[in-house]
């Protein structure tokens, strides 16, 4: 299934929103690349992140970051973490576009 992004049918505002989200995910200590050496991840789970997955994903929700950031009707995957861990709430990196 092709997305609006793949068909280049997004307006400039939506393109900017997706790019901004991706930048935030790239810098996030919980993305699958950073979590392997992240002190934040280590403090949360008491062990470094390990996975057999080779794709770029969120270690907290499991979503593919490229798709999640392009879903303008979705919140950051930390929302899933917060739902599962009500006593360890974290701030979302980005929220859905209204």
Number of C-alpha atoms within 10 A of each C-alpha: 3 6 12 11 15 9 8 9 11 14 10 9 9 15 15 12 17 21 15 14 21 19 12 16 25 16 11 17 20 25 25 26 20 20 21 18 15 19 16 15 20 16 10 11 10 10 14 16 18 11 8 5 9 8 12 16 21 23 23 17 18 15 17 16 22 16 14 21 26 19 17 16 11 14 17 23 25 20 20 14 17 17 11 12 11 9 8 10 13 12 9 14 14 19 15 12 11 5
